[in-house]
Amino acid sequence: MQSFAQLAPVFLGPSPCASVNGVKHALYWLLHRTRVRRVLERVSLAKNLYDGWRRPHPFDREFGTDTSGVVSLADLRRETPGDQFREDSMHQYSGSQPSIVRRALQSLPDMNDRVVFFQYNSFLHSGVIEFLRRLEDKLANPASDVFFVYYNPVCGDLFDNSPTLSRWFAASLPYDRAELGFGPDIEDSVVIWQGVPNRRPARPGANRRIIVVDPKYRADVEKSTS
């Protein structure tokens, strides 16, 4: 882990405006990436620092949408018609960071006639297995040109072990500065796989190791392949 002294020039920048934003970023780094977090998470009054999902996201304020907050499994059950609800394979809903999704998608090649699947840690292990099985059925067609974007890839090993997929991209991406405080951390990880039938040379660092921090809720990607 880099020290604050090493990261200060990156945070503070050359201009006064950049410095204000940099101080905010540095504060969040201190709260999320040091032992301070371990202490504050035990203090009831400070827990909201690490529960930014429950605050209205800037994306929603700008576009009038409602993607913020957390939807519990109980609420999902009430809103899911018939027998489609699968509690044994689903997670509660929580929003992802738009800037990270945007940067992950920007790594993809020209998307004419290509299919992109996206998942933000929506399912438990059993649900991911079922999704992968259906994805592999899709890839059985040699004409398929498919990419799978997995944000917070806690079950990434399943896709790494699939003979129908190969890595395209892997990185831990920082939140946009406007998103700091609207999620549980300051960066999230994304891994992208491509279908083998139309495989292209992968992006640099695509084979970085996935580090599962919490088998249900969080996976990181190593910072380098060295």
Residue pairs with C-beta under 8 A, 6 or more apart in sequence:
1 33
4 26
4 29
4 30
7 26
7 29
8 26
10 22
11 22
11 23
11 25
11 26
11 29
12 18
12 19
12 22
12 23
12 26
13 19
13 21
13 22
21 177
24 177
24 180
25 177
25 180
25 186
28 180
28 181
28 186
29 186
30 36
31 37
31 40
31 49
32 50
32 185
32 186
33 186
37 50
40 46
40 47
40 49
40 50
41 47
41 50
48 54
50 184
51 184
52 181
52 182
52 183
52 184
53 68
53 69
53 70
53 94
53 95
53 182
53 183
53 184
54 68
54 69
54 70
55 68
55 181
55 182
56 68
57 67
57 68
57 95
57 179
57 182
58 178
58 179
58 182
59 65
59 67
59 98
60 66
60 67
60 68
67 95
68 95
68 182
69 94
69 95
70 92
70 93
70 94
71 79
71 92
71 93
71 94
72 92
73 87
73 90
73 91
73 92
76 85
76 90
76 92
76 93
77 85
77 87
86 127
88 124
88 126
89 123
89 124
89 126
89 127
89 130
90 122
90 123
90 124
90 127
91 121
91 122
91 123
91 124
91 216
91 217
95 183
96 120
96 151
96 152
96 183
96 188
97 175
97 176
97 179
97 182
97 183
97 188
98 176
98 179
99 173
99 175
99 176
99 179
100 151
100 173
100 175
100 188
100 190
101 118
101 149
101 151
103 173
104 149
104 151
104 169
104 173
104 190
104 192
105 116
105 149
107 168
107 169
107 192
107 203
108 114
108 116
108 147
108 168
108 169
108 192
109 200
113 145
114 145
114 146
114 147
115 138
115 144
115 145
115 146
115 147
116 146
116 147
116 148
116 149
117 135
117 146
117 147
117 148
117 149
118 148
118 149
118 151
119 131
119 148
119 149
119 150
119 151
120 151
120 152
121 151
121 152
121 153
121 154
121 217
123 130
123 131
123 155
124 216
125 155
125 158
128 155
128 158
129 158
132 158
132 159
132 162
135 146
135 148
135 164
135 165
136 162
136 164
138 144
138 146
139 146
139 164
139 165
139 195
139 196
139 197
140 164
141 197
142 197
143 197
144 195
144 197
144 198
145 195
145 197
145 198
146 194
146 195
147 168
147 192
147 193
147 194
147 195
148 159
148 165
148 192
148 193
148 194
149 190
149 192
150 156
150 159
150 190
150 191
150 192
150 193
151 188
151 189
151 190
152 188
152 189
152 190
152 217
152 218
152 219
153 159
153 189
153 190
153 191
153 210
153 219
153 221
154 212
154 214
154 215
154 216
154 217
154 218
154 219
156 191
156 210
156 219
157 210
159 165
159 191
159 193
160 167
160 210
162 193
163 196
164 195
164 196
164 197
165 193
165 194
165 195
165 196
166 193
166 194
166 196
166 199
166 202
167 191
167 192
167 193
167 194
167 202
167 206
167 207
168 192
168 193
168 194
168 200
168 202
168 203
168 206
169 190
169 191
169 192
169 202
169 203
169 205
169 206
170 189
170 190
170 191
170 192
170 205
170 206
170 207
170 208
170 210
170 221
171 189
171 190
171 205
171 208
171 221
172 187
172 188
172 189
172 220
172 221
172 223
173 187
173 188
173 189
173 190
174 186
174 187
175 182
175 183
175 185
175 186
175 187
175 188
180 186
185 218
189 210
189 219
189 220
189 221
190 221
191 210
191 221
192 206
194 200
194 202
205 224
205 225
207 225
208 221
208 222
208 223
208 224
208 225
209 221
209 222
210 219
210 220
210 221
211 219
211 220
211 221
211 222
212 218
212 219
213 219
213 220
